[in-house]
C-alpha cells in the first residue's frame, strides 16, 4: 500500500512498505557484497560466512544495507508507476525496519511543477515588434516578448531545487565560455571582485526567469506534440561533439535536444 501526498513547494511525500519477503530477498545480495568488502582473518574475500559477518558488523548494519538496496530497486518503480515527475535526490526516511517484517519508508521528493499557461497562441499572434521580420535581432526580440508575456500570465510554483540547478547550469556555461576564450576562471572572478558564491546569489532572479521559460516551452511542446526527429538530433549532436572533444556525449544529446525542440516551439508560435 502506497500513499502519495502533495506538499507545498512542488514536493510529494510517498509513504509505504516493502513486503517482508521482498525485503528479505535483498539479504543474500548484501551478505555477498559485505563478504567481498570486509576483511576477516582466515577467510578469503567473498568466502566469509554470514554468521561471522554478523558478529563483525552487527545485524543493524546488514538491515540498513538491505533497506538501501530495496529502496534503490523500489523507488524507480514507484516513480514510473504513479507517473511522478521527480527531480533531484529524494529524502528517504526508514520508519520501520526489522527482520521478518515489512520495511516501512517515507520518501519526500521535489517534482516538476505543473504550469498553468495562458492562451499562448493568442499572445504569439498579437505580439508584434517593429522592424524587418526577417532580421535575426527582430526575430529574437519578438520571441523574447512572446515568452515574457506567457510566463508573466502563467501560474506556477517553482521549487528551490530547480532554481539552484539552473544557477549551477549558468555557472557551467560561463566557466566554459571563459575557458574557451583562453582566460582563467579565478582571473575572471578577481576582475569582478566577487566570489563564486556571491555570483550565484546575484543570479536568483535570472535563474527563476530561465526556469519559467523552460517550463513554459516544455509544456507547449507537450501540448502541441512537438518532437525532435532522431536523425536531426544525431546530426546536430555529432557536430557539437566534433567541435568539442572530451565532452560527455549524453549531456550533449540532452542539450541538443532542448535547443532543437525549443526552436521548433518558437517556430510553432511564430506560425500562429
ABEGO torsion letter per residue (X at the ends): XBBBBBBBGGBBBBBBBBBAAAAAAAAAAAAAAAAAABBBBGBBBGABBAAAAAAAAEAAAAAAAAAAAAAAAAAAAAAAAAGBBBBEBBBBBBABBBBGBBBBBBBBBBBBBBBBBBBAAAAAAABBBBEBAABAAAAAAAAAAAAAAAAAABBBBBBAAAAAAAAAAAAAAAAAAAAAAGBBAAAAAAAAGBBAAAAAAAAAAAAAAAAAAAAAAAAAAAAAGBBBBAAAAAAAAAAAAAABBGBBAAAAAAAAAAAAAAAAAAAAAAAX
